[in-house]
Amino acid sequence: MIEGKMIAISIRDFFTKPMLKIAFLPLIITMFILLILFYSAADYGFNSLQVYIETTQNGQDVAIDPNAPFYYIWATTVIAFLFQYSVTSWLVGFLFYTIGTIFVMMFSVFTTIIIIGFLTPFILDIIQKRHYPEIKTNGFGNILSPLWVLLKSALIMIVMFFLFMPLYFIPFINILAFNLPLYYFFHKLLNYDIASTILTKDEYAVIHSRKAASFRGRTLFLYILSMIPFITLFTAVFYIIYLGHGYFQELKKIRSLEDSIINSSDTKQIQQ
C-alpha cells in the first residue's frame, strides 16, 4: 500500500465514531475529575487562608508549627499579605486558577495518553475487523514484557542523554542531540505496544529484518507530528491506527506468502 494512501485510510479511521470515543472520552472524564479535585483543594486552601488573614487582622495570635519548613512559613506570610488588598487578592487568585487549570489540563493529556496505551488492543481489534477480517492476530509477550521494555528503553534513553551532553552546547546539533533519545524511547514503546498485540515473535522478527527502516520512518513522522503544540491531545489514537495498518499490511504479505507455499507444496504432492 502506498504510504499516502495508508495515511488517508488512518485519518478516515480516526474520525469514525468508535475511535473518537476512545480518543476523547478518557480525556474528558480525566480532565473533569482532576479539575474538580483541583478547584476543591484550591477553594479549601483559599478559605483557610481567609480565616488566617481575618484572625491576624483581629489581633489574635495564629499558631504556626515551628517545625514547618521555612518556605512554607515564608509563602504563607507573603500570600496573606497579598490577600489583604482586593487588587492583589484578585490578581493572585486569577493567576493561581489560570496556571493551575493549564497545568491540570496538561496533566490530563499525559494521563489520557497512558490510558490510551492500555486501550491499544481494542483499537487494533477495530482496525482488524474493519479492514483485515481474514487475518487472525497472535500477540506475543506477557504482563511483565511491556514493563521490561519500558525500563530498558528508559535506561538507554537516560544513558544517551548523558552521552550527548557535550553536543548540547553546539547550536542546531543540540536540537538533534536532545531529541534523539526521546525519539528512541517513543519508537521503542510505540512499536512494541502495537507489534506485540498483532504479531507472533517470529513474525515480528521477520518484519523487523525486512522493514525496520520503513517503520523507523513512520515513527519519525509521528514523533515530528507530536512536537506540534497540543496535537498529541488529538493524535495518540491516530498513532496506533497508522502504525497498526503498517503491521497489518506486512503481516498480510507474510501470511499470503505462507499460504502460497503451502498450496504449492500440496499441489506437488497431489501431482506425485
N, C-alpha and C positions, 0 to 999 in steps of 0.2 A: 504494500500500500504506500502511495506517495505521502511524504511527511505532511504536506499541506492539507491533504485530504483527511489524514488522521487527526490533525488539529481541529479541522472543521467539524468532524464527527464528535470529537471530545467536547467541543463547545456546545453542540446541539444536545449531547447527553447531559451536560451540566445544567442546561436550562429546562430539563424535564422536572416534573413535579416531585418525584421521589428524591432526586439529587438536591433540589433546592431545599427540601425539608431537612435533609441531613446537613446541608451547609449552614442553614440559618437557625433552625430550632435549637440546637445546642448553644449557639451564640446568644440568642435572645433569652433563653432560660438562665444561662450562666450569668449574663450581664444583669438581668433582673434581680437575681438572688444577691449578687455581690454589691449592687447599688443599694439595695435595701439594708444590707449589713453595714455598708459604709455610712449611709445617712443616719442610721440608728445610732451607730457609735459616735458620729460627729455631733448629733443632737444631744446625746448624753454628755459628751465632753464639754460642749458649749454651755449647757445648763449647769454643770458642776463649776465651770469657770465663772459663770454669772453669780452663783452663790458665793464663791470665793471673793469676788470683787465687792459684792454688797456687804459681806462680813468685814472686809478691811476698811471700807468706807464708813462703816458704823463704829469704827474704833475698836473692834473686837480682835483678839489675837487669833491667828489661824495656825493651827499646829501642822508643821511640815516635818516629815520623817527626817531626822538628822543623818540617817544612813542613805538617804536618796542620793543618786548621782548629781554632781554639780550642774550638769547640763539640764537636768530636769528642773532644778530649782531656778536656774537662770531663765529657761524658756517660760516657766510658769509666771515669773515676775515680769518678763518683757511682754508676754501676751496679755497679762492682767492690766498692765499699764496702757497698752494699746486699746483695750476694750473699755477703758474709762471714757473715751471720747467717741461720739457717734460716727464721725467721719472715718477715723482709723478702724473702728469696730466693723463698719460696713465693708471697708477695703480688705481687711484681714479675712473676714468671713467669705467674701466674694472669691478671693484668691485661693483660700483653702478648699472651698467646694469645687471651684473650677479645676484646679490642679488635681484634686482628689478624684473627681469624676473622670478626667482624662486618664489618670493612672489606672483606675478601676476598669475602664474600657479597654486599655491596652492589655491588662492582665487577663481580662475576659477573652480577648482574642487568643492569647497564649494558651489559656486553659482549653479553649474550644479546639485548637489545633491538636492538642494531646487527646481530647475526647474523640475527634475525627479519626485519629490514628487507630483507636480501638474499633472503629466502625469500618475499617478497610475491607474486611471480608464481606460485609453487607453491600458495600459499594461495588466491589468486583463481582459479586453474585448477580447484581442487577445488570451489569455490563455483559456478563456471560450469557444470561438468559435472553437478553435483547439482541445481541449480535453473534454469539457463538454457542448456540444451544447444543451443537454436536460435540462440543469439547467438554470433557469432564476434568475438573481440577483435582489435583492431588498434592496438597501443600506439604512441605517438609518442616522439620523443626519441632520444638516442644515449647512448653510455657516459659522455660528458662532461656531459650535461644535468643529471643529479642533483647532480653536483659543483658546477655553476654555480648551481643553485637553492639548494644548501646554503650556499655562500659568500655569495650575495646576501642570503638570508634572515638569515644570521648577522650580516652587516654592518648591515642595517636594524634588527635586534634590538638591537645594541650602541648604535646611534645613538638609538634610542628610550629605552634605559636612561639615557643622558646627558641627553636632553631632559626626562625625567620626574624628574630629580634633585630639583628644588625641591618636588615633591609627596611625596617620601619622608618628610618631616617632619610631614605632616598626618595625624593618626590616621584610620583607616578608608580614606581616599582612597589612602594609601600602599600598602595591600594591592592595590588595583586597579592602581595605577601600576606596581607591581613585577611583577604577573602578566600585564599586557597584552603586554609584549614577549615573554615566554615563550610565551604563547598564540599570538601571531602566528607565532613560529618553529615551534611544534607544528603549527599549522593548515597552514602552507605546505608543510612537508615531508610530512606525512601525506597531504594532498590530492594533491600532485604524485606521490608514490610510487604511489598507487592509480590515479589518473586516467590517468597516462602508461602504465600497464600495460594498461588496458582500452580506452581511447578513442583515436580519432584526434584530431589537433589541432583540426580543425573541430568535431567532436562535443563536445570539451571546452569550446570557446568558446561553443557554443550552450547547453550545460547550465549553464555558469557565468553566462551572461547571464540565464538564466531562474530558476535555483535557487541562486544564490550564498548568499542568506540562509539557506536550508534547510541547506546544508552547513556554514555557519558555526555554526548552532545545534547540529548534530551534533558537530562538532569541539569546540565549547564544552562540551557534555555530556561528551565523552570526556576533555577536559582537566580538568574538575572531578573526574571519576572517578579520574583519575591522581593527584590530590592526596591521596587516601586512602592512608595509610601502607602500603607494601608491596603495594598492589593491582596495581601495574604488573608485579609479578613474575608475575601470572597473566593479565593482560588485554591484553598487547601484541598477541597474535594476534586477540583479540576486536575490537580497534580496526579492524584490517584487514578482518575479516569484516563488521562492521557498516557501515563506510563503503563497502566493496565492494558490498554489497547496494544501498545508496543509488544508486551509479553504475550498476549493472546495471539497476535499475528505470527510471532516466531514459533509459538507452540503449535499453531495450526500447520505451519510448514513442516515441523518435525513429525507430527502425528501423520500428516499426509504422506511423507516420505516413508515412514514405518509401514503404513498400510499398503503402499505400492510395492515395497519389498516383500511383505508377507504374501500379497496377491501374486507377485511374480514367482515366488517360491512354490506356492500352491499350484500354479499353472504348470510349472516344470514337473512337479510330482505327478500331476494328472497325465501329462504327456508321456512320462516314463511308464 
